[in-house]
Amino acid sequence: MYKIGIVSQKTYPEKIMSEFEKNGFMLTYLSKEQICSEGLDGIFIEETQEHSISLICELVLSIRKESDVFIWVLSKKSTTVDRQVYLQLGVDNVFNSNYFPAEPLLVIRNTFTRKNKQTPIEESTKMNDSEIESMKLNPRNLSISVVTEENQIEEIALTKLEYQIMELLYSSPGKAFSYKEIYEALWKSPYSDRPYRVANVVFHIRDKLESTSIYIKTVRSKGYRLVL
């Protein structure tokens, strides 16, 4: 069972806690002091009068310094700008708290289902030729051609930064690239402990790869590797 923490002023009814348990998640209340606890698979942080946007940003940054755990924000009325700030800091998704727990449960269940399908880090990362052919770089179009779950070839358009990350990861499929390596390759400047900039670009790539078997795997406390 996955352990999910939640930072909130609310006390949710037992029915909601049971709903999480039925889906394989143990929901645990956290104080701000417990937010970097080990053993958590994900953390919900809810916007409240006490937990303002600025405070949540501080909490997210403190978590990201210690862990690559999934982070989700619950908000009743976040603006587009608020959402972008959260995502740039490394938040994995921002949910409307009015739809809690139904919508978040569906998303995180799908997230962990996909995660379980990925090859464990300890296993050999050597790829054979047929696996590498499952993706092709198209530098002229800033796109990649991939095989979808329906076994169809699909061309996916990327931004310049997204393409550069895919090009780097694809240069050594299975190899873990550090945040520092990725940051300096993309922004051509010294790394200054800003993993959230890399995480934000990866977030958008993952969204575009949703219908394919290709996945960018998070290597805890290090960076990312490409799974074909």
N, C-alpha and C positions, 0 to 999 in steps of 0.2 A: 504493500500500500504506500502511495506517495504521501509525503508530509508537506502540507501547504500551510504557510503562516499567513495571518491576516492582521494588519494594523488598523484598528477602527475604534471609534468611541461607542459604536453600537454593540448590542448583544443580540446576535441573530437567534431566531427560534430553533428549537431542536430539530424541527422538520428540515431546515436548510442544512444543518450539520449532517443529518442522516442522508440527505440527497447526495452530498459529497461522498460519504462513506460507501453508498451503493455504487458509485462510479469509481471506487478505488482510491479515494483521496481522504486523508485525515486532516481536517481543518483545525488549526490551533491558533488561539489568540496570542499576539505578541505585543510586548511593550517596545518603545523606541530603543531601549537598552538591549533587547533581545533580538533585534532585527538582523544582526550579523551572525546569529547562531548557526552552528554547523548542523548538517543533517537535514536541512530544508531543501525541498525540490522546487519550490516556488513561493512567492510572497505577493499577497494582495496588499495594496496601500490605498486606503479610502480617503478622499478629500472630505474634510470637515472644517468647522470653524477653527478647531485646534490644529488640524493638519492642513495648513494652507499650501498653496502651490510652491512657495519658496521653501517651506520646511520639507515638503515631499522631495523636491529636487536635492536637498541636502541629504536626505535619507537614501535616495537612489545612488548618489555619488559615493556615500559611505559603503553601501552594499557592493557596488561595482569595484571598489578598491580591494575587497576581500573575496569576491565570489562572482561566478557567471550564472548564478541561480536565476531562474525565470522571475521577472518582475512584472506585475500587472497593476495598473492604477484604476480605481473605481471613482468615477466622477459623475455628478448630476448634470453639470452644464459647462463642461470644458470647451473652450473655443478651439478653432483650428490651430491658432498660435500655441495654445497650451499643449495640445497634443504633440505638435512638432517639437516643442521644448522637451517634453517627456521622452519622446522617441530618440532625440539626439543624445540624451543623457544615458540611454541604454535600456529604457523601459521596453518590454516586448509587446505590450498592447495596452490600449486605454479603453475601458468598457464604461458604458452608461450604467450607473449603479441602479437605475430603475429596473433594469433587466437582470439584476443579480438574483439568483444564481444561474438561471437557465442559459443565457448566452455565454457567459464566461465558462461554464461547465462544458459546453459543447466544444468550445475553442481549445481549452486546455486538455480535454480528453483526446482530441485529434492531435494536439501537439505531442503528447506523451506516447500516443500510438505510433506516430511517425518516428519519434526518437528511439523507440524500442526496436524498430526495424533496421536501424543503422548498425553498421559493423562496429563492435567494441574497439576502443582505442588500442587495447592490448593485442588484438589480432594483427596478423600481417597486413601491411598496407600496400603490398605490391599489387598492381593492377595488370590484367592481361589486355591484349590488343582489342578484344571484342568489347570490353568494358570502356576503354578509352574512346572507341568509336561511337559510344552512346551520346557523345557531345562533340560539337565542332564549333570552333571560333570563326566568326565572320568579321574581321577587322574593318573592312570597308564600311559595313553597315552598323558597326558597334552593336553587334547582336551575337547570339549563339543559336545553333540549331541543335535541338534535343529530341529524344524519343519520348513521347508521352506515355501515360499508363495504358492508353488504347493502342500503343505500338504505332503511332503516327509521328511523322517528323514535323516539328513545329519550330518556327523561327521566333525567338524572343528578343524584342528590342530592349536595349539597356542604355542607361546614361553613361557618360564617359567614365565616371568613377566606378560604377557598377561593372563595366566591361574590364577596367583595369584590375579590379579585384579578381574577377573570374579568370582573367588571363594569367595572373600570378598563381592562383590556386591550381589552375589546370596545368601549369608548367611542371608540377610534381603532384599528381593525384595521390591522395592518401597522406601526404606529408603535412604536418602541422606547421603553419606559419604563425609567428608571434604577432601580437598587436603592433609591436615596434616595427617589424619587417613590413607589414602591410601599410602602416601609416607613412613610413618614410618612402615607400615605393609610390604611393599615391600623391602625397602632398609635397614630396621632395624637400622636406625640412626635418630638423631633428624632432624626434618623438618627445612629447612633453606630458606623458601620462594622461592621454586623452583617448582611452579606448572607446568612449561613447561615440566618437566621430566615425570610427570603423564600424561599430555595432549598428549605427543608424543606416549605413549603406548596406550592410549585410541583411538587415531587417527587410529592406525593400527588395533585395534580390530573392530572398526566400519566398516572399509573397509571389513573385513572378514565376518561381519554380514549382509552385504548389501542385500543378497537374503533371509533373514529371517525376522520375525516379531519382533525379539528381538532388543532392542535399548538401548544404554547407554545415558541417558538424562543428559545434563549439567544443574546443579542447579546454577544459576547466583551468582557469588562471593562466592560460597561455595565449590562445588565439583561435584560429579556425583551420579546418582542412576540408578538402573537397571529397565527397563520397559519390562515386559514379555507379 
